[in-house]
Amino acid sequence: MALFTFKLPDIGEGIAQAEIVGWHVKVGDRVEEDQPIADMMTDKATVEMESPVAGIVVRLAGEEGDQVSIGAMLVEIEVEGEDVAAPMPPVEVIEAETAGATEIAEAEKPLPFRGGVGVGPVNDSASLAEPPHTPTPSPEGEEEKANAPILASPAVRARAKDLGIDLAQVKSAGDHIRHADLDAYLLYGQGQGYRAAGASARRPDEQVKVIGMRRRIAENMAASKRHIPHFTYVEEIDVTALEVLREQLNASRGDKPKLTMLPLLIVAICKTLPDFPMLNARYDDEAGVVTRHGSVHLGLATQTDAGLMVPVIRDAQDRNVWQLASEIRRLADAARSGKAKSEELSGSTLTLTSLGPLGGIATTPVINRPEVAIIGPNRVIERPVFRGKEIVAAKLMNLSISCDHRVVDGWDAASYVQAIRKLLESPALLFVD
């Protein structure tokens, strides 16, 4: 028997190392030729490594989250013959570039929102108030307090009796037990702190290793906030007429894809950008060069099970609303299924991020570096507004834009959003050349 050393091959121009994001084998397993053995992530893509030989795995380079340099040992396999090192064959990119924007591009079916860094759900019980603090009495004080009469109003006593509460067990910050003290007691377990009555036991703490795409997102977001002086501008837009138009278009769409708000918004974004070229740009801060792009390659921040990704609609300015709707769905599905190609996940010149129904009142999205702006539509809500002397129901949407203040001034951002607003509030203009 001999030892076969499989070294990490060159998996991309300029790539010096890759991160182990998943093992398909463990020490002692038998592998066959071309069997997947590991998933490796670079700054641009996830690559599946396959065994070039058959044999028994005797050593692995490290654990998930560890970095392996190009040319270093990845796996050692016991085979028949003399000790050799594996050649470094070309590899195929099978998954996606990591993202650099905020949340989800709305296709048709929204995914559950993952706030923050997305490493786990929030424990709601942690948000409840802490119990009121009372000084620790001396032993003499404890005895005196135990023998002291319980002071409470008849209403409090009656309520305590109905609830089956022993007033001697209720703590009070003052001399008298009040209704608020009963409320606090109801949120107590037996020495377990505040929690809702009937709630299950508190979840234990857990540690989640930040690796793979989650690590890339964290690095990209930190770099964006560290290098870019962000500012955000928000404007309220009346989309009542736009929603009527959208419903009319959907009613007669035939076999065309159903329109959401996004294709119409993208048309408005593209029609107004020629007058604001500083927004459709990328900034190389090391070279001190801003490239203003003629074509709009629009990134769509999309939430996936693996993390945030940004597939790109190429030449969005040349597509009509139906073509945009089809491309939004295709790219979102490809990203979520892990089938998006590398070229579909790079090269955006401006990014659109939407939380769909979770859109909130306003957002302050983080710029997808090296771009200089990111646009975030928020939830459409209906509320009364004045039209002349009349109060009518209107559908309103806040539109947010975050910009790189090194390249874009506040006046430019505000003027651009006002130009978009004009088109969305008079939607017939969307279809006028």
C-alpha positions in Angstrom: 0.0 0.0 0.0 1.1 3.6 -0.6 0.1 7.1 0.4 -1.5 9.4 -2.2 -1.3 13.1 -1.4 -4.1 15.2 -3.0 -3.0 18.8 -3.1 -5.4 21.7 -3.4 -5.3 22.7 -7.1 -5.3 26.2 -8.6 -9.0 27.1 -8.6 -8.9 30.6 -10.0 -6.7 33.4 -11.1 -5.2 35.3 -8.1 -6.6 32.8 -5.6 -4.0 32.0 -2.9 -6.1 29.9 -0.5 -9.6 28.5 -0.1 -11.8 27.8 2.9 -13.1 24.3 3.8 -16.9 24.7 4.0 -17.9 21.0 3.9 -16.4 17.6 4.0 -18.0 14.7 2.1 -15.7 12.1 3.7 -14.0 11.4 7.0 -10.9 9.5 8.0 -11.4 5.8 7.5 -13.9 6.2 4.6 -13.3 4.5 1.3 -13.5 6.8 -1.7 -13.8 6.0 -5.4 -12.3 7.9 -8.2 -14.2 11.1 -9.0 -16.2 10.9 -5.8 -16.8 14.3 -4.1 -14.6 14.8 -1.1 -14.8 18.5 -0.1 -16.4 21.8 -0.8 -13.9 24.7 -0.9 -14.9 28.4 -1.0 -12.9 31.2 -2.5 -13.7 34.9 -2.6 -15.7 34.3 -5.7 -17.2 30.8 -5.7 -17.7 27.4 -4.0 -15.8 24.6 -5.7 -16.5 20.9 -5.3 -13.3 18.8 -5.1 -13.3 15.2 -6.4 -10.9 12.4 -5.6 -8.6 11.5 -8.5 -8.0 8.0 -7.0 -9.8 5.3 -5.1 -8.6 4.3 -1.7 -9.0 4.8 2.1 -8.9 8.3 3.6 -6.2 8.5 6.2 -5.8 12.3 6.7 -7.8 15.5 6.2 -6.3 19.0 6.0 -8.5 20.5 8.7 -12.0 21.3 9.9 -14.8 23.3 8.4 -13.8 26.9 8.4 -10.1 26.3 8.1 -8.1 27.8 5.2 -6.0 25.7 2.9 -3.3 27.2 0.6 -3.1 26.4 -3.1 -0.7 23.5 -3.5 -1.0 22.3 0.1 -2.2 18.9 1.2 -6.0 18.6 1.2 -6.5 14.8 1.6 -4.2 11.8 2.0 -5.5 8.6 0.6 -4.1 5.1 1.1 -3.8 3.4 -2.4 -1.9 0.6 -4.0 1.5 1.6 -5.4 4.2 4.1 -4.5 3.7 7.4 -2.6 2.7 10.1 -5.0 1.2 13.6 -4.9 -2.0 14.2 -6.8 -2.0 16.4 -9.9 -3.9 19.6 -9.8 -6.7 19.2 -12.4 -9.0 22.1 -13.4 -12.1 22.3 -11.3 -15.6 23.3 -12.0 -17.4 26.1 -10.2 -20.7 24.7 -9.0 -22.0 27.4 -6.7 -22.3 31.1 -6.3 -20.3 34.2 -5.6 -21.0 35.6 -2.2 -23.1 38.7 -1.8 -22.4 42.3 -0.7 -25.8 43.8 -0.1 -28.6 43.7 2.3 -31.7 41.5 2.0 -34.0 39.7 -0.4 -34.9 40.4 -4.0 -38.6 39.8 -4.2 -39.4 37.3 -7.0 -42.8 35.7 -6.3 -42.5 33.8 -3.0 -40.8 35.6 -0.2 -38.4 33.6 2.0 -38.4 34.0 5.8 -36.4 37.0 6.8 -33.1 36.4 8.6 -32.1 39.5 10.5 -28.6 40.5 11.6 -25.8 38.1 10.7 -28.3 35.3 10.3 -26.7 32.8 12.7 -29.8 31.8 14.6 -33.3 32.9 15.7 -33.7 35.5 18.4 -34.8 34.1 21.8 -37.9 36.1 22.4 -37.8 35.4 26.2 -34.5 37.4 26.3 -36.4 40.5 25.4 -38.7 40.4 28.5 -37.9 42.7 31.4 -35.6 41.6 34.2 -37.1 41.3 37.7 -37.0 44.3 39.9 -34.0 44.6 42.2 -34.5 44.5 45.9 -31.6 44.9 48.4 -30.5 41.8 50.2 -31.7 42.1 53.8 -29.7 41.0 56.8 -30.7 37.8 58.7 -32.4 39.9 61.3 -34.2 41.9 58.5 -35.3 38.6 56.9 -36.9 37.4 60.1 -38.6 40.7 60.7 -39.9 40.8 57.2 -41.3 37.2 57.4 -43.3 38.2 60.5 -44.4 41.5 59.1 -48.0 41.8 57.9 -48.6 41.8 54.1 -49.7 45.2 52.9 -52.0 45.1 49.9 -55.3 46.8 48.9 -58.6 44.7 48.9 -58.6 44.8 45.1 -55.1 43.3 44.9 -55.9 40.7 47.5 -59.1 39.7 45.6 -57.1 39.4 42.4 -54.4 37.4 44.0 -57.0 35.0 45.5 -58.6 34.5 42.1 -55.2 33.8 40.5 -54.2 31.4 43.3 -51.2 33.6 44.2 -49.7 33.5 47.7 -49.0 37.1 48.5 -46.2 36.1 50.8 -44.3 34.9 47.7 -44.8 38.2 45.8 -41.9 40.7 45.9 -42.6 44.4 45.9 -40.3 47.4 45.4 -42.3 49.4 47.9 -44.2 48.8 51.1 -47.5 47.7 49.5 -48.0 45.0 46.9 -49.5 46.4 43.8 -51.2 45.0 40.7 -47.8 45.6 38.8 -46.2 43.3 41.4 -48.8 40.6 40.6 -48.1 41.0 36.9 -44.4 40.6 37.6 -45.0 37.5 39.6 -47.0 36.0 36.8 -44.0 36.3 34.5 -41.8 34.5 37.0 -41.1 30.8 37.1 -40.0 29.4 40.4 -36.7 31.2 40.5 -36.3 31.0 36.7 -36.7 34.7 35.9 -39.3 36.4 33.8 -41.0 34.4 31.1 -44.5 34.0 29.8 -46.8 31.8 31.8 -46.8 28.3 30.3 -43.6 28.9 28.3 -41.3 26.1 27.6 -37.8 25.9 29.3 -35.3 28.5 28.1 -33.2 27.4 25.2 -29.5 26.8 26.0 -26.9 29.0 24.6 -25.2 27.7 21.4 -22.2 28.7 19.4 -22.4 28.8 15.7 -19.1 28.9 13.7 -19.1 31.6 11.1 -17.8 29.9 8.0 -18.4 29.7 4.3 -20.8 32.1 2.7 -21.8 33.6 6.1 -18.1 34.5 6.7 -17.8 36.0 3.2 -21.0 38.1 3.8 -19.6 39.3 7.1 -16.2 40.2 5.6 -17.9 42.0 2.6 -20.3 44.0 4.8 -17.5 45.0 7.2 -15.3 46.1 4.3 -18.2 48.1 2.9 -19.0 49.9 6.1 -15.3 50.4 6.9 -14.3 51.9 3.5 -17.5 53.7 2.4 -19.0 56.7 4.1 -22.7 55.8 3.7 -25.7 58.1 3.7 -29.3 57.2 3.2 -32.1 59.2 1.7 -35.8 58.1 1.9 -38.8 59.4 0.0 -42.5 58.6 0.2 -44.1 57.7 -3.2 -47.8 57.4 -4.0 -48.1 54.2 -6.0 -51.8 54.1 -6.2 -51.9 54.6 -9.9 -49.0 52.2 -10.4 -50.8 49.4 -8.5 -53.9 50.0 -10.7 -51.7 49.7 -13.8 -50.0 46.6 -12.5 -53.4 44.9 -11.8 -54.5 45.8 -15.3 -51.4 44.4 -16.9 -51.7 41.1 -14.9 -55.3 40.7 -15.9 -54.4 40.6 -19.5 -51.0 39.0 -19.3 -51.9 35.6 -20.9 -49.0 33.2 -20.5 -46.6 36.0 -19.5 -45.2 35.9 -15.9 -47.1 37.7 -13.2 -45.8 41.2 -12.5 -44.7 42.3 -9.0 -43.7 45.8 -8.2 -40.1 45.2 -9.0 -40.1 45.1 -12.8 -42.0 48.4 -12.9 -39.5 49.9 -10.5 -36.6 48.6 -12.5 -37.9 50.3 -15.6 -38.1 53.6 -13.7 -34.6 53.1 -12.3 -33.2 52.5 -15.8 -35.0 55.3 -17.5 -33.8 57.9 -15.1 -30.1 56.7 -14.7 -28.8 58.4 -17.9 -29.3 61.8 -16.2 -27.5 60.6 -13.1 -24.4 58.7 -14.3 -22.6 59.0 -11.0 -25.0 56.5 -9.5 -24.5 53.7 -12.0 -20.8 53.4 -11.2 -18.1 51.5 -9.5 -15.3 53.1 -7.4 -11.8 51.7 -7.3 -10.6 53.5 -4.2 -7.1 52.1 -4.5 -6.6 53.5 -8.0 -8.7 56.6 -7.3 -10.9 55.9 -10.4 -14.7 56.0 -10.8 -16.1 54.1 -13.7 -19.4 55.3 -14.9 -21.2 52.5 -16.8 -23.3 53.0 -19.8 -25.3 49.8 -19.3 -27.3 48.9 -16.2 -26.2 45.6 -14.8 -28.6 45.4 -11.9 -27.9 43.3 -8.9 -30.8 41.7 -7.0 -30.0 41.0 -3.4 -31.5 37.6 -2.9 -31.8 35.6 0.4 -31.0 31.9 0.1 -30.6 29.1 2.5 -26.8 29.5 2.2 -26.9 33.3 2.8 -27.3 36.5 0.8 -26.4 36.4 -2.9 -26.6 39.0 -5.7 -27.5 37.6 -9.1 -27.3 40.2 -11.9 -29.7 41.2 -14.6 -27.5 42.1 -17.6 -28.4 45.1 -19.6 -31.6 45.7 -17.6 -32.2 49.0 -19.6 -32.9 46.9 -22.7 -35.6 44.7 -21.2 -39.4 45.3 -21.0 -41.4 44.6 -17.9 -42.3 41.0 -18.9 -38.7 40.2 -19.7 -37.6 41.7 -16.4 -40.2 39.6 -14.5 -39.0 36.4 -16.2 -35.4 37.2 -15.5 -36.0 38.1 -11.8 -37.7 34.7 -11.3 -35.1 32.8 -13.2 -32.1 34.4 -11.3 -33.8 34.1 -7.9 -34.5 30.4 -8.5 -31.0 29.7 -9.7 -29.5 31.5 -6.7 -31.7 29.6 -4.2 -31.0 26.3 -5.8 -27.3 26.8 -6.0 -27.3 26.6 -9.8 -26.4 30.2 -10.6 -23.3 30.5 -12.8 -20.3 32.5 -11.8 -20.9 35.1 -14.5 -24.5 35.6 -13.3 -23.2 36.6 -9.9 -20.7 39.3 -10.6 -20.3 42.6 -12.5 -23.3 44.5 -11.1 -23.2 48.3 -11.4 -26.1 49.1 -9.1 -28.0 46.9 -6.7 -31.7 46.6 -5.8 -32.7 45.1 -2.4 -36.2 44.4 -1.3 -37.7 42.8 1.8 -41.0 42.2 0.0 -43.9 42.1 2.5 -41.5 42.5 5.3 -40.3 45.8 3.8 -40.9 47.9 6.9 -41.2 51.7 7.0 -37.6 52.5 5.8 -34.3 50.7 5.3 -30.7 51.8 5.3 -29.2 49.2 3.0 -25.4 48.6 2.9 -23.7 49.3 -0.4 -22.5 46.4 -2.5 -18.9 47.4 -2.8 -17.4 48.6 -5.2 -20.7 50.0 -6.4 -21.6 53.5 -5.1 -25.4 53.1 -4.5 -28.1 50.6 -3.5 -31.9 51.1 -3.8 -34.4 49.6 -1.4 -38.2 49.7 -1.9 -40.2 49.3 1.3 -43.6 47.8 2.0 -46.7 49.3 0.2 -49.3 50.4 2.8 -52.7 52.0 2.4 -53.5 55.1 4.4 -55.5 58.3 4.2 -54.0 61.3 2.4 -55.2 64.8 1.4 -56.0 65.4 -2.2 -56.9 69.0 -2.4 -59.6 69.4 0.3 -60.6 65.7 0.3 -59.2 62.8 2.3 -58.8 59.7 0.2 -57.2 56.3 0.5 -53.8 56.0 -1.1 -51.2 53.3 -1.5 -47.8 54.6 -0.4 -44.3 53.2 -0.5 -41.1 54.6 0.9 -38.1 54.3 -1.4 -34.6 54.2 0.3 -31.3 54.8 -1.4 -27.9 54.5 0.2 -24.9 56.2 -1.5 -21.2 56.5 -1.2 -20.6 60.1 -0.2 -17.2 60.1 -1.7 -18.8 59.9 -5.1 -22.4 60.9 -4.7 -23.7 64.1 -3.1 -27.0 64.3 -1.2 -28.5 66.6 -3.8 -27.8 64.0 -6.6 -29.3 61.2 -4.6 -32.4 63.2 -3.7 -32.8 64.4 -7.3 -32.5 60.9 -8.6 -35.2 59.5 -6.3 -37.5 62.4 -7.2 -37.1 61.5 -10.9 -38.0 57.9 -10.1 -41.0 59.2 -8.0 -42.3 61.2 -11.0 -42.4 58.1 -13.2 -44.0 55.8 -10.6 -46.7 58.4 -9.7 -47.5 58.9 -13.4 -46.9 55.3 -14.6 -47.9 56.0 -18.2 -44.5 57.8 -18.5 -42.7 54.4 -17.9 -43.7 53.4 -21.4 -43.0 56.7 -23.2 -39.6 57.0 -24.9 
